[in-house]
Amino acid sequence: MKMLTKVFPYPVLALSLAALWLVFNQSLAPFDIIIGLILGAALSRVMLRLDPNPPRVRRLDLMIALAFIVARDIFVSNLRVLAMILRPRPKPHSGFVNIPLQLRDRYGLAVLATIITSTPGTFWAAYDRRSGVLTVRVLDEEDPAAFSRLVKQRYERRLLEIFG
């Protein structure tokens, strides 16, 4: 096991890079699989120079569940933005929403930033590390407090369990 972690210090990253190699080459030939695994192992070792402390995922089951929640939210948000385009109404209630976060883990914050920015109609505008306040630009939100609760309950709570 120790030898395996020396070769693959970031196994998920190594496998993801190998899979990406296979997708780019559109091949499952043995040579491409071997090259993909070699590239995945080599490039994941580069991460050791960038960040020697790999993330500690405590609840993989919650991470998988969160991925499905995020996929659903992105789909629904796309439909809402499409509806806004197709059925223009008076000016949307856009603005900035400040969300006080308990989450301080940098990997958890990176995942939250990806979720927020990937969801149409929202954008991660700023994060104050000292106070823990996240500022999100929201395209159409009539109730900023409800949006803040949604982010905290739907994403932050799970991320605290996954990375906390």
N, C-alpha and C positions, 0 to 999 in steps of 0.2 A: 504494500500500500504506500509506503514511504517513497519507493522508487517511482510509483505512478504519479504522485504529487510533485516529484521533482521534474518529471518529463512534462506533466500537464498541470502547472500551478493554477491555472484557470480553466478547468475542464469544460465548462459550458461555453466559454469563449472559444476554446480550441475546436470544439465540435461545431459551433456555429460558423466559424471561419471555414472549416472543412466543408460544411454543407453549402456555404456560399460559393466556394470554389467549384463544387460539383454543379450547382445551378448555373453559374457563369459558363462553364464548359459544356453544359447540357449532356453530361455523360456519367454513366456509372461503371465505366471501364475500370478494371483493377488498378491500372496505372494512375488514373485520375483520382481514385480513392486514396491511394498511397501518397500521392503528391499533396492532396488536400489535407490529409492527416499530418504530414510533415510540415506543411505551411501553418496549419492550425497550431501545432505544438510550438513551432519556432516563433510565430507572431504572438502567441499568448505568453511566451517567456519574456518578450519585450515589455509586457505590462509590469513585470517585476521591477524593471528600472524606473517605470513611471509611478508605480504605487505598490510598495511591498506588502501592504495589508489588504488582502482580498476581502470582499464583502462577506459578511456572515448572514446568510439567509436562514432564519430560524424556522420558517413555516413555508415550505415549498407548496403545500396544498393551498394555502391562502394566496400565494403568488399566482398560481394557475387560475384560481377563482377570480382574482383581481384582473387578470388578462381578459377573461370573458366579460367581466363588467365593463372594462374600458372599451373593448371592441363594440359592445352594445351601445355604450354612451357615444362613441364616435359615430356609429351608424345613425343613431337618433339625432345627434347634433347636425349631421350632414343633411338629414331630412328637414330639420328646422330652418337651416340656412337656405336650402333650396326653396322652401315655402316662402321665406322672406323675399327671395329674389323674384319668384313667380307671382306672388300676390303682395305687391308693395302696399304697405300701410303707412300711416303717419310715422314720423321719425322714430326709430327704435330707441329704447332706453339704454343707451350704451354708457359705459363709464368704468371707473376703477373700483375694485372691491378689495378692501384690506382684510386679510384672514390671519388671525393669530394662530401660529402653529406650535405644537408641542414637539413635532418631529425635528430632530437636530442631526440625525445621521446623514452624512453627505450622499451616500448611495440612495437612501430613501428620498432625499430631496431631489436627486437627479431623476429618479423614476417619476416623482410627482411633477417635476418640470416637463418631462417628456409627455406625461398624460395631459397636463394642462395645455401645452402648446400643440399637441396632436389633435386636440378636440376643436373642431371648427367653431368659431365664435368666441374663443378664449385665447388669451396670450399671457404668459408669465412675464410680467413687466419688471418686477423688482423683488428682492428678498433682503431684509435687514437681519443680518446674522446675530446682532446683539439683542434685538427685541424679539426675533423670531416671527416677524410679520411679513407675510407674503402679499404682494400687490398683483392682482390679476386684472387685465383689461378684458371686459366682457362686452360682447357686441349687443346683446339684447337681454337685459335682466331688470325686471321691475322691482324685485325684492333682493337687495344685496345681502341682507342677513340670511335669507333662505339659501342663497348661493354659497355663502360662507359655511353654513351648516352642512350643505350637501358635500362640499369638498372635504370637510373634516370627518363626516360620518362615512362617506362612500370610499374615500381614498386614504386620508391620513390615518384613520383608525386601523385600517388593514396594514398600511406601511409600517406603523409603529409595531405591530405584531410580527411582521416579516423581518424588519431590520432592527427593531428596538431592543 
